[in-house]
Amino acid sequence: MDSLTEAVLAGASPAELLREPVPDSYLAAHTRVDDVGMFEDVADKDVRKSMRVGEVPMPELAPDEVLVAVMASSINYNTVWSATFEPMPTFNFLKRYGKRGGFATRHDRPYHVLGSDGTGVVVRAGIGVSRWNVGDHVMMSCIQVDDHEPATHADGMLGAEQRAWGYETNFGGLAHYAVVKANQLMAKPGHLTWEEAGSSMLTAATSYRMLISDKGARIKLGDVVLIWGATGGLGAFAVQMVKNAGGIAVGVVSSEAKARQLRELGCDVVINRSEIGLGGELTPERTIEYGKRLGRIIRDQVGEDPHVAFDYVGRATFGISVFVVRRGGTVVTCGSSTGYQHDYDNRYLWMNSKRILGSHGANLNEQVECSRLFGIGKLRPIVSRVYPLAEVGEATRLVQMNQHIGKVGVRCLAPADGLGVTNRELRDKLGERYLNPLREN
């Protein structure tokens, strides 16, 4: 272990951290360009075969960047995409980014350090960084923007140079160290542990923009919101946000075990996919059939159709979402884990004045507003399991096979669970059961 890492783990002061040299290399979960073709004509693209954990060179720090000693991170679905090299190898993103020149050339490497979540301790700051200091405990946003781009100042998600950190950039959070822009940082809530804080922001902020932000569905008191995959990373935060906004959460899950966990989150209506009969090829006729069944179930429970459908599942559910929302209702989508080509009957959209709203990530202000909700205890983490960095392949496989609930955390530098709490009073007030409703280990 290098001396800087030892100092971080010992809780060293900012002055002591600055005295220790930055190591020449660090441990990171990564893919390699030489492995890109390994899954051609392979039915089971097992991510445990493509994800490596090993030393990579420490990159130079740009003036607007910080180096963070990562205490914990988590698995997101873009980690699965990266490790299966689908829908395209992420090395294509890195090569394109590197062509911008300057510090961007660092990202075009034969390895890709993954991870779009993270929390830790700032250990170095570029000369252009004024807001953050060595020693600060921070959470990292998954979005990198070019703040010289005019559109970024209207909405960071509209900039052409906006990128998902650790997916469309290198030096992500599933590592002992991460390089991020200073405008990705937020203060870590003191009552959260490292693994709780490191598993929250990508999915929580994405759900916040989809449902709460003025860029999203803008749900309000009394709205009925249909949430597909309601115990997943996005869905479990969506349930909390609907409840906090005074809405009625209708969650769909794939098993009775997940249904029990969903009730623990306080979801108003819990529906097992088997009740709808989902399965087989989703033909236009079956889409309408499933939509009618789901609509009847929801009306039986709450007396009316949904105002909003929260859909990141994609091909397997999207046509049903369009059908089932009420007249004037909204389908908000941020992803397509079951396929990007969506089929739906457009008559039910235009003739009933419904709308489809695309949403991606969250801008910095939305991220900060979302992190504030954690800070005051209105949002709680949804970590179910935590793995050490050495077992990141197993953690990613769990998500790949949809055998998880909530978020799967990864300890990077943190030597054990439960560390990093600096506001014990708030944690004790909220209680462990409240803060860990989905925890399995």
C-alpha positions in Angstrom: 0.0 0.0 0.0 1.4 3.4 -1.0 1.9 6.2 1.6 -0.9 8.4 0.3 -3.5 5.6 0.6 -2.2 4.8 4.1 -2.6 8.4 5.1 -6.2 8.5 3.7 -7.2 5.4 5.6 -5.6 6.8 8.8 -7.8 10.0 8.6 -4.8 12.3 8.0 -5.2 16.0 7.9 -5.2 18.0 4.6 -1.6 19.1 5.3 -0.5 15.5 5.9 -2.3 14.3 2.7 -0.4 17.0 0.7 2.9 15.8 2.0 2.4 12.3 0.7 3.3 11.7 -3.0 0.7 10.6 -5.5 1.4 7.0 -6.5 2.5 6.3 -10.1 -0.2 3.6 -10.4 -3.4 2.4 -8.7 -5.7 -0.5 -8.5 -8.7 -0.3 -10.7 -11.5 -2.4 -12.3 -11.1 -2.1 -16.0 -11.7 -3.6 -19.4 -9.0 -4.0 -22.1 -9.3 -3.2 -25.8 -7.7 -6.5 -26.7 -10.8 -8.3 -25.3 -13.4 -6.4 -27.4 -14.1 -9.4 -29.6 -14.1 -12.0 -26.9 -17.9 -12.4 -26.8 -18.6 -12.7 -30.6 -21.0 -15.6 -31.2 -21.1 -16.3 -27.4 -24.6 -16.6 -25.9 -23.6 -15.9 -22.3 -21.5 -12.7 -22.3 -20.3 -13.3 -18.7 -18.8 -10.1 -17.4 -16.6 -11.9 -15.0 -14.4 -12.9 -17.9 -14.0 -9.3 -19.3 -13.6 -7.3 -16.1 -10.1 -7.1 -14.7 -8.8 -5.8 -11.4 -5.2 -4.6 -11.6 -2.8 -1.7 -11.6 -3.2 1.1 -14.1 -1.0 4.2 -14.6 -2.0 7.3 -12.6 -3.1 10.0 -15.1 -1.9 13.6 -15.0 -4.4 16.0 -13.4 -5.9 18.8 -15.5 -6.3 22.3 -14.0 -10.1 21.9 -13.4 -9.9 18.4 -12.0 -9.5 16.7 -8.6 -8.0 13.4 -7.6 -10.3 11.5 -5.2 -9.3 8.6 -3.1 -12.4 6.4 -3.7 -13.8 4.8 -0.6 -16.8 3.1 -2.3 -18.6 2.9 -5.6 -21.3 0.8 -7.1 -22.5 -1.2 -10.1 -24.7 0.5 -12.6 -26.1 -1.0 -15.8 -23.6 0.9 -17.9 -20.9 -1.2 -16.1 -22.6 -4.2 -17.7 -22.7 -2.6 -21.1 -19.1 -1.7 -20.8 -18.0 -5.2 -19.8 -20.1 -6.9 -22.6 -18.9 -4.3 -25.2 -22.5 -3.6 -26.1 -24.2 -1.9 -27.7 -20.8 -0.8 -28.8 -17.3 -1.0 -27.2 -16.7 2.0 -24.9 -13.2 2.3 -26.4 -15.0 4.0 -29.3 -16.1 6.7 -26.9 -12.6 7.1 -25.5 -11.0 7.3 -28.9 -13.5 10.0 -30.0 -12.9 11.9 -26.8 -9.2 11.7 -27.2 -9.3 13.4 -30.6 -10.3 16.6 -28.9 -6.6 16.9 -27.9 -5.1 18.4 -24.8 -5.9 16.7 -21.6 -8.6 14.7 -23.4 -5.9 12.5 -25.1 -5.3 10.8 -21.7 -8.7 9.0 -22.0 -7.8 7.1 -25.1 -6.0 4.2 -23.6 -6.0 0.4 -24.2 -7.7 0.0 -20.9 -10.9 1.6 -19.6 -11.4 2.2 -15.8 -15.1 1.8 -15.2 -17.6 3.1 -12.7 -20.0 6.0 -12.7 -20.6 6.4 -9.0 -18.3 7.1 -6.1 -17.5 8.8 -2.8 -14.3 9.5 -1.1 -11.7 12.0 0.0 -10.1 14.7 -2.2 -6.4 14.2 -2.2 -5.3 16.7 -4.9 -6.9 19.6 -6.7 -5.9 21.3 -10.0 -4.7 24.8 -10.0 -8.0 26.0 -11.4 -10.1 24.5 -8.6 -11.3 26.9 -5.9 -14.4 25.4 -4.5 -13.0 22.1 -3.2 -10.0 21.4 -1.0 -7.8 18.4 -0.1 -9.4 16.5 2.7 -13.0 17.2 1.7 -15.4 14.2 1.8 -17.3 14.2 -1.5 -19.7 12.3 -3.7 -19.1 12.3 -7.4 -21.7 13.1 -10.1 -21.8 10.7 -13.1 -22.0 13.6 -15.6 -19.0 15.5 -17.0 -19.7 18.7 -19.0 -17.8 21.2 -20.9 -18.5 24.4 -19.0 -17.2 26.5 -21.9 -20.1 25.2 -24.0 -23.0 27.7 -24.1 -25.8 25.1 -23.9 -24.3 23.8 -20.7 -25.3 27.0 -18.9 -28.9 26.5 -19.8 -28.9 22.8 -18.9 -25.8 20.7 -18.5 -27.5 17.7 -20.1 -28.0 19.6 -23.4 -24.3 20.2 -24.1 -22.9 18.3 -27.0 -19.8 17.5 -25.0 -21.7 16.1 -22.0 -20.4 12.6 -21.1 -21.1 9.8 -18.6 -18.1 9.6 -16.4 -16.6 6.1 -16.2 -18.6 5.1 -19.3 -17.9 7.6 -22.0 -14.7 8.8 -20.2 -11.8 7.0 -18.5 -10.7 7.0 -14.9 -14.0 6.0 -13.3 -15.0 5.2 -9.8 -14.5 1.5 -9.5 -10.9 2.0 -8.4 -8.7 3.2 -5.5 -8.5 6.6 -7.2 -10.6 8.6 -9.6 -10.1 11.7 -11.7 -13.1 13.9 -11.9 -13.9 17.5 -12.9 -14.4 19.8 -9.9 -17.9 20.5 -11.2 -18.8 16.9 -10.6 -18.5 17.1 -6.8 -21.0 17.4 -4.0 -20.5 17.3 -0.3 -21.0 13.8 1.2 -23.9 13.7 3.7 -22.3 13.0 7.1 -24.8 10.5 8.3 -24.2 8.1 5.4 -21.5 5.4 5.3 -19.1 5.2 2.4 -20.9 2.4 0.7 -24.3 4.1 1.1 -23.1 7.4 -0.3 -21.1 5.7 -3.1 -24.1 3.8 -4.3 -26.7 6.6 -4.6 -26.2 9.5 -7.0 -26.3 8.1 -10.5 -29.7 6.4 -10.1 -31.1 8.8 -7.5 -30.3 11.9 -9.6 -31.6 10.3 -12.8 -34.9 9.5 -11.1 -35.0 13.1 -9.7 -34.7 14.6 -13.1 -37.3 12.2 -14.6 -40.0 12.9 -11.9 -39.3 16.0 -9.9 -37.3 18.5 -12.0 -38.8 21.0 -14.3 -37.1 19.1 -17.1 -39.1 16.0 -16.2 -42.6 14.9 -15.5 -43.0 17.3 -12.6 -45.2 15.0 -10.5 -47.4 16.6 -7.9 -49.6 15.8 -4.9 -51.9 12.9 -5.7 -50.4 11.8 -9.0 -50.5 8.1 -9.7 -47.1 7.0 -11.0 -46.5 3.6 -12.6 -42.9 2.4 -11.9 -41.5 -0.5 -13.8 -38.7 -2.4 -12.1 -39.6 -0.8 -8.8 -36.9 -2.5 -6.8 -34.1 -1.7 -9.2 -31.6 1.2 -8.7 -33.8 3.7 -10.5 -37.1 2.3 -9.5 -36.5 2.1 -5.8 -35.5 5.8 -5.8 -38.5 6.6 -7.9 -40.8 5.0 -5.3 -39.3 7.2 -2.6 -39.7 10.4 -4.7 -43.3 9.7 -5.6 -44.1 9.1 -1.9 -42.2 12.3 -0.8 -44.1 14.3 -3.5 -47.4 13.1 -2.1 -48.1 10.8 -5.1 -49.4 7.3 -5.3 -46.7 4.8 -6.2 -47.6 1.8 -8.3 -44.6 -0.6 -8.5 -44.1 -3.6 -10.8 -41.6 -6.3 -9.9 -40.7 -9.7 -11.2 -40.9 -11.9 -8.0 -42.6 -12.2 -4.7 -39.3 -11.6 -2.9 -39.0 -8.3 -4.7 -42.6 -7.5 -3.9 -41.9 -7.9 -0.2 -38.9 -5.6 -0.4 -41.1 -3.1 -2.3 -43.6 -3.0 0.4 -40.8 -2.3 2.9 -40.1 0.8 0.8 -43.7 1.9 1.3 -45.0 1.5 -2.2 -48.8 2.0 -2.3 -49.6 -0.7 -4.9 -47.3 -3.7 -5.6 -47.9 -5.7 -8.8 -46.0 -8.9 -9.7 -45.4 -9.2 -13.4 -47.0 -12.6 -13.4 -50.4 -10.9 -12.6 -50.1 -9.2 -15.9 -49.0 -12.4 -17.7 -46.0 -10.8 -19.3 -44.0 -13.2 -21.4 -43.2 -14.3 -24.9 -42.9 -12.1 -28.0 -44.5 -8.6 -27.4 -46.8 -8.4 -30.4 -49.1 -5.4 -30.9 -52.0 -7.6 -29.9 -50.3 -8.8 -26.7 -49.2 -5.2 -25.9 -52.9 -4.1 -25.8 -53.9 -7.2 -23.9 -51.2 -6.7 -21.2 -52.1 -3.0 -21.1 -55.7 -3.7 -20.4 -54.9 -6.2 -17.7 -52.5 -3.8 -16.0 -55.0 -1.0 -16.3 -57.7 -3.0 -14.6 -55.4 -4.0 -11.8 -54.4 -0.3 -11.2 -58.0 0.9 -11.4 -59.1 -1.8 -8.9 -56.4 -0.6 -6.5 -56.5 3.2 -6.8 -59.7 3.9 -8.9 -58.0 5.6 -11.8 -55.3 5.4 -14.5 -51.7 6.5 -14.0 -50.7 10.1 -14.7 -47.1 9.0 -15.3 -45.3 5.9 -16.4 -41.6 5.7 -15.3 -40.0 3.4 -17.8 -36.3 2.5 -18.1 -37.0 -1.2 -19.1 -37.6 -0.3 -22.8 -38.8 -2.7 -25.4 -40.5 -5.2 -23.1 -42.7 -2.5 -21.4 -42.7 0.7 -23.5 -45.8 0.0 -25.6 -47.7 -1.0 -22.5 -46.7 2.3 -20.8 -48.0 4.3 -23.7 -51.3 2.4 -23.6 -51.9 2.5 -19.9 -51.3 6.1 -18.9 -54.4 8.3 -18.8 -55.5 10.9 -21.3 -52.9 13.6 -21.2 -50.5 11.4 -19.3 -46.8 11.2 -19.7 -44.3 8.3 -20.3 -40.9 9.4 -19.1 -37.9 7.2 -20.2 -34.2 7.2 -19.5 -33.1 3.9 -20.8 -33.9 0.5 -22.5 -32.4 -2.4 -20.7 -34.5 -4.9 -22.7 -33.9 -3.3 -26.1 -33.8 0.1 -27.8 -36.3 -0.5 -30.6 -39.7 0.3 -29.1 -43.0 -0.6 -30.7 -46.2 1.1 -29.6 -49.6 2.0 -31.1 -49.4 5.6 -32.0 -53.2 6.1 -31.9 -53.2 5.8 -28.2 -50.6 8.5 -28.0 -51.9 11.2 -30.4 -55.7 10.6 -30.0 -55.4 10.8 -26.2 -52.9 13.7 -26.1 -50.3 11.7 -24.2 -46.6 12.6 -24.4 -43.3 10.8 -24.3 -40.5 12.5 -22.5 -36.8 11.6 -22.9 -34.6 12.1 -19.9 -30.9 11.5 -19.4 -28.8 11.8 -16.2 -29.1 15.1 -14.3 -27.4 18.5 -14.4 -25.3 19.7 -11.5 -28.1 21.7 -9.9 -30.4 18.7 -10.0 -27.7 16.5 -8.6 -27.2 18.9 -5.7 -30.9 19.3 -5.0 -31.1 15.5 -5.0 -28.1 15.1 -2.6 -29.8 17.7 -0.3 -32.7 15.2 0.1 -30.3 12.6 1.3 -28.7 15.2 3.6 -32.0 15.9 5.4 -33.0 12.3 5.5 -35.9 12.4 3.0 -34.1 10.0 0.7 -32.5 6.8 2.0 -29.9 4.6 0.3 -31.1 1.4 -1.4 -27.9 -0.7 -1.0 -28.7 -4.4 -0.9 -25.3 -6.0 -1.1 -21.7 -4.8 -0.9 -18.6 -6.5 -2.5 -14.9 -5.7 -2.2 -13.2 -4.3 -5.3 -11.5 -7.7 -5.8 -14.9 -9.2 -6.4 -16.3 -6.5 -8.8 -16.8 -9.1 -11.5 -19.2 -11.1 -9.2 -21.0 -7.8 -8.3 -21.4 -6.9 -12.0 -22.6 -10.4 -12.8 -25.4 -10.1 -10.2 -26.7 -7.0 -12.0 -26.2 -8.5 -15.4 -28.4 -11.4 -14.5 -31.0 -9.2 -12.7 -30.5 -11.2 -9.5 -30.2 -8.0 -7.4 -32.5 -5.5 -5.8 -31.7 -1.8 -5.3 -28.0 -1.0 -5.7 -25.0 -3.3 -5.4 -22.1 -1.5 -3.7 -18.4 -1.9 -4.1 -15.9 -1.1 -1.3 -12.8 0.4 -3.0 -10.4 1.7 -0.3 -12.9 1.4 2.6 -11.6 -1.7 4.5 -15.0 -2.5 6.0 -18.7 -1.6 5.8 -20.1 1.1 8.1 -17.2 3.6 7.9 -17.3 7.2 6.9 -20.0 8.5 9.2 -19.3 12.0 10.6 -22.9 12.9 11.7 -23.7 10.1 14.1 -26.5 12.1 15.7 -28.6 12.2 12.5 -27.9 8.6 11.7 -29.1 7.5 15.1 -32.2 9.7 14.8 -33.1 8.1 11.4 -32.2 4.6 12.5 -30.4 1.7 10.7 -33.6 0.0 9.6 -34.8 3.2 7.9 -31.5 3.8 6.2 -31.1 0.2 4.9 -34.5 -1.0 3.9 -33.1 -3.4 1.2 -29.9 -4.5 2.9 -29.2 -8.3 2.5 -25.7 -8.5 3.9 
